[in-house]
């Protein structure tokens, strides 16, 4: 209960910050020197300097959705600041509601909320039943992650295993059909609401960076990596 109230208070604060930010134009983002410095600093790994320049660019051009998106990812993945990440993701979604990246950013937003919840103080042990429930849930999630990682490693090992060379003198007796195992059916996934290639990669391979495997295997039905449709059946290689 304490954790939930803390999350709600922080999210209300972020919402008020969003509402307080006006909509003004201040020039071309690609020509803004602070935006250029921010991208160069991020590419060089100087993330705090990059964040400072992004903020200066947004002071000049508050309605720059792309800058909000990039700063949100920077705060989320490099600076460990989920509150700032939530704010900038929401700004991007508000400024570019029809963006083709909307579902991806919505997924990032949910991830930042979970990261924020993880930073909140653990509830006190005055309610042993609630504490036990949280511990059990944590254990179950860890087991599920380990299971997914093991499955991903197994698939990788099978795919990369070298093929044995054919025997120089094959046996005269040919194996019967009953001795040959049937070919394995390809693994598939039916797209659900909120699914993204990154979330599917995390589910099946244990890492978001493996989304390109799924995209390459389904190029025939996916016009782009962000255009998944509910009900589509994707091959999971």
C-alpha positions in Angstrom: 0.0 0.0 0.0 2.9 2.4 0.9 4.6 1.6 -2.4 1.5 2.2 -4.4 0.8 5.6 -2.8 4.4 6.6 -3.4 4.1 5.7 -7.1 0.9 7.7 -7.4 2.4 10.8 -5.8 5.4 10.7 -8.1 3.3 10.1 -11.2 1.0 13.0 -10.2 4.1 15.2 -9.9 5.2 14.2 -13.3 1.7 14.9 -14.7 1.8 18.4 -13.2 5.1 19.0 -14.8 3.7 18.0 -18.2 0.7 20.3 -17.8 2.9 23.2 -16.8 5.1 22.9 -19.9 3.8 25.3 -22.6 3.8 24.8 -26.3 6.1 27.3 -28.0 8.2 27.2 -31.2 11.8 28.1 -31.1 13.4 27.1 -34.4 14.6 24.0 -36.2 15.7 21.3 -33.7 18.3 19.9 -36.1 20.0 23.3 -36.2 19.9 23.9 -32.5 23.5 23.9 -31.2 22.5 22.4 -27.8 20.7 19.5 -29.5 23.7 18.8 -31.7 26.0 18.9 -28.6 23.6 16.6 -26.8 23.7 13.9 -29.5 27.5 14.1 -29.8 28.0 13.8 -26.1 25.6 10.9 -25.9 27.5 9.1 -28.7 30.7 9.7 -26.9 29.3 8.2 -23.7 29.2 11.5 -21.7 25.6 11.0 -20.7 25.3 13.7 -18.0 26.7 16.4 -20.3 24.3 15.1 -23.0 21.3 15.4 -20.6 22.3 19.0 -19.8 22.4 20.0 -23.4 19.1 18.2 -24.2 17.5 20.3 -21.4 18.9 23.5 -22.8 17.6 22.6 -26.3 14.1 21.9 -24.8 14.1 25.2 -23.1 14.5 26.8 -26.5 12.1 24.4 -28.3 9.8 22.8 -25.7 7.6 21.1 -28.4 10.5 19.1 -29.9 9.1 15.6 -29.4 12.2 13.9 -30.8 14.4 15.6 -28.1 12.0 14.5 -25.4 12.1 10.9 -26.7 15.9 10.9 -26.8 16.3 12.4 -23.4 13.7 10.0 -22.0 15.7 7.0 -23.3 18.9 8.6 -21.9 17.4 9.0 -18.5 15.9 5.6 -18.6 18.8 3.5 -19.9 21.9 5.4 -19.0 21.2 7.7 -16.0 18.8 5.5 -14.0 16.3 8.3 -13.6 12.9 6.8 -14.1 11.0 9.9 -13.0 12.6 12.0 -15.7 12.2 9.2 -18.2 8.4 9.0 -17.5 8.1 12.8 -17.9 9.9 12.9 -21.3 8.1 9.8 -22.6 4.8 11.4 -21.8 5.8 14.6 -23.4 6.7 12.7 -26.6 3.4 10.9 -26.6 1.5 14.1 -26.1 3.4 16.0 -28.8 3.4 13.2 -31.4 0.2 11.1 -30.7 0.2 9.6 -34.2 3.9 8.6 -34.3 4.7 5.2 -35.6 6.9 4.7 -32.5 3.9 5.2 -30.2 3.6 1.6 -29.1 7.3 1.3 -28.5 7.4 4.4 -26.4 4.3 3.3 -24.4 6.3 0.1 -23.7 9.3 2.2 -22.5 6.9 4.2 -20.3 5.6 1.1 -18.6 9.2 -0.1 -18.1 10.1 3.2 -16.5 7.2 2.9 -14.1 8.4 -0.5 -13.0 11.9 0.8 -12.5 10.4 3.6 -10.4 8.5 1.1 -8.3 11.6 -0.9 -7.7 13.4 2.2 -6.3 10.7 2.8 -3.7 11.2 1.6 -0.1 10.1 -1.9 0.7 6.9 -2.1 2.8 7.5 -2.7 6.5 7.0 -6.2 7.9 3.9 -5.3 9.9 1.8 -7.4 7.5 3.6 -10.8 7.3 1.1 -12.1 4.8 1.8 -9.2 2.3 5.5 -9.6 2.8 5.3 -13.3 2.1 3.2 -12.6 -1.0 5.8 -10.1 -2.3 8.7 -12.5 -1.7 6.8 -15.4 -3.5 6.0 -13.1 -6.4 9.7 -12.0 -6.7 10.9 -15.7 -6.6 8.4 -16.6 -9.3 9.5 -13.8 -11.6 13.2 -14.6 -11.1 12.5 -18.3 -11.9 10.6 -17.2 -15.1 13.5 -15.0 -16.2 15.9 -17.9 -15.6 13.7 -20.2 -17.6 13.5 -17.8 -20.6 17.3 -17.2 -20.6 17.9 -21.0 -20.5 15.4 -21.5 -23.4 17.1 -18.7 -25.4 20.6 -20.2 -24.8 19.3 -23.7 -25.8 18.0 -22.3 -29.1 21.2 -20.5 -29.8 23.3 -23.6 -29.1 21.2 -25.7 -31.4 21.3 -23.2 -34.2 25.1 -22.7 -34.0 26.0 -26.4 -33.5 28.3 -27.6 -36.3 26.9 -30.1 -38.8 28.6 -33.5 -38.7 30.3 -34.5 -42.0 28.7 -37.4 -43.8 30.2 -40.8 -43.3 32.7 -42.0 -45.9 31.0 -45.4 -46.1 27.3 -45.2 -45.3 25.8 -48.3 -43.9 23.9 -50.6 -46.3 20.8 -50.8 -44.1 18.7 -47.7 -44.6 16.9 -46.4 -41.5 13.1 -46.8 -41.7 10.7 -43.9 -41.5 9.8 -44.9 -37.9 13.4 -44.2 -36.8 13.4 -40.7 -38.2 12.0 -38.1 -35.8 9.4 -35.7 -37.4 10.6 -32.2 -38.2 10.0 -29.8 -35.4 7.1 -27.3 -35.9 8.2 -23.7 -36.0 7.6 -21.7 -32.9 4.9 -19.0 -33.4 3.4 -16.1 -31.4 0.0 -14.5 -31.9 0.3 -10.7 -31.5 -1.6 -9.4 -28.5 -2.5 -5.8 -27.6 0.6 -3.9 -26.5 3.1 -6.4 -28.0 6.3 -5.0 -29.7 9.2 -6.7 -31.3 11.3 -5.6 -28.3 8.9 -7.0 -25.8 8.7 -10.3 -27.7 12.5 -10.5 -27.9 12.7 -10.0 -24.2 10.0 -12.7 -23.7 11.6 -15.4 -25.9 15.3 -14.5 -25.8 15.7 -12.7 -22.6 17.0 -9.5 -24.2 15.3 -6.7 -26.1 18.2 -6.4 -28.6 17.2 -9.7 -30.3 14.1 -8.1 -31.9 15.9 -8.1 -35.3 15.8 -11.9 -35.4 12.0 -11.8 -35.2 11.7 -9.0 -37.6 13.9 -10.7 -40.2 11.9 -13.9 -39.9 8.6 -12.1 -40.5 9.5 -9.5 -43.2 6.9 -10.9 -45.5 4.1 -9.7 -43.2 5.7 -6.8 -41.4 6.1 -3.6 -43.4 8.2 -2.1 -40.6 9.4 -3.1 -37.1 6.7 -1.0 -35.4 3.6 -2.1 -37.4 2.4 -5.2 -35.5 -1.3 -5.9 -35.7 -3.3 -7.7 -33.1 -4.0 -11.3 -34.3 -1.0 -11.6 -36.5 0.9 -14.9 -36.2 4.6 -14.3 -36.1 7.3 -16.9 -36.5 9.8 -17.0 -33.5 13.1 -18.3 -34.9 
